[in-house]
Amino acid sequence: MPEAYVYILRCHDGSLYTGWTVDLEKRVNTHNSGKGGRYTRSRLPVKLFASLELDDKSAARREEARVKALSRPEKLALAKSWPVPPEPA
């Protein structure tokens, strides 16, 4: 069972936001409630665009940093290689 996730959100304005969490559904809901990252607060609503399951928090933080350093086209290409994110409950 995965212990952490790296995720990419598509914001209302079309921009992308990358983060990591241990509870994907809860984190997306937190972003949409306006209590997530400062970047997403003014770009609501957000939608889960891509996510990747990882074995531990440390690996998730490393992968988040790697993804954040990518350009938008690189993030879009990477997201296509990740499994389809689960639909919210």
C-alpha positions in Angstrom: 0.0 0.0 0.0 1.4 3.4 -0.9 2.4 5.6 2.0 2.6 8.9 0.0 1.5 10.6 -3.2 2.9 13.2 -5.5 0.1 15.0 -7.4 -0.5 17.6 -10.1 -3.5 19.8 -9.9 -5.0 21.7 -12.8 -6.2 25.0 -11.5 -9.3 26.9 -12.8 -7.0 29.3 -14.8 -5.3 26.3 -16.5 -2.1 26.5 -14.5 -0.6 23.4 -12.8 0.3 22.9 -9.2 2.5 20.1 -7.8 2.5 18.8 -4.3 2.8 15.7 -2.1 0.6 14.2 0.6 -0.2 11.1 2.5 -4.0 11.4 1.9 -4.7 12.4 -1.7 -8.5 12.9 -1.5 -8.2 14.9 1.7 -5.5 17.1 0.3 -7.4 17.9 -2.9 -10.5 18.8 -0.8 -8.3 21.0 1.4 -7.1 22.9 -1.7 -10.6 23.3 -3.0 -11.8 24.6 0.4 -9.2 27.5 0.1 -7.0 26.1 2.8 -4.4 24.5 0.6 -1.4 26.1 -0.9 -1.4 29.9 -1.3 -0.9 29.4 -5.0 -4.2 27.5 -5.4 -6.2 29.7 -3.1 -6.8 32.3 -5.9 -7.2 29.7 -8.6 -10.1 27.7 -7.4 -11.6 25.2 -8.1 -8.7 22.8 -8.7 -9.0 19.3 -10.2 -6.7 16.4 -9.7 -4.8 16.0 -13.0 -2.3 13.3 -12.2 -0.9 11.4 -9.2 1.8 9.0 -8.5 1.9 6.5 -5.5 5.2 6.2 -3.7 6.5 4.0 -0.9 7.4 6.7 1.6 7.2 10.4 2.4 10.9 10.9 1.7 10.5 9.6 -1.9 7.4 11.7 -2.3 9.3 14.9 -1.3 12.2 14.1 -3.7 9.8 13.4 -6.6 7.8 16.6 -5.8 11.0 18.6 -6.0 12.0 17.0 -9.3 8.6 17.6 -10.8 8.4 21.2 -9.7 11.7 21.9 -11.5 10.2 20.7 -14.8 8.7 23.1 -17.4 5.0 23.0 -18.1 5.4 20.9 -21.3 7.6 18.4 -19.4 5.0 18.2 -16.6 2.2 17.5 -19.1 4.3 14.8 -20.7 5.2 13.2 -17.4 1.6 13.2 -16.2 0.6 11.2 -19.2 3.0 8.4 -18.1 1.4 8.3 -14.5 -1.6 6.1 -13.8 -5.0 7.7 -14.2 -5.9 9.4 -10.9 -8.8 7.9 -8.9 -12.1 9.6 -9.1 -13.1 11.4 -5.9 -15.6 9.6 -3.7 
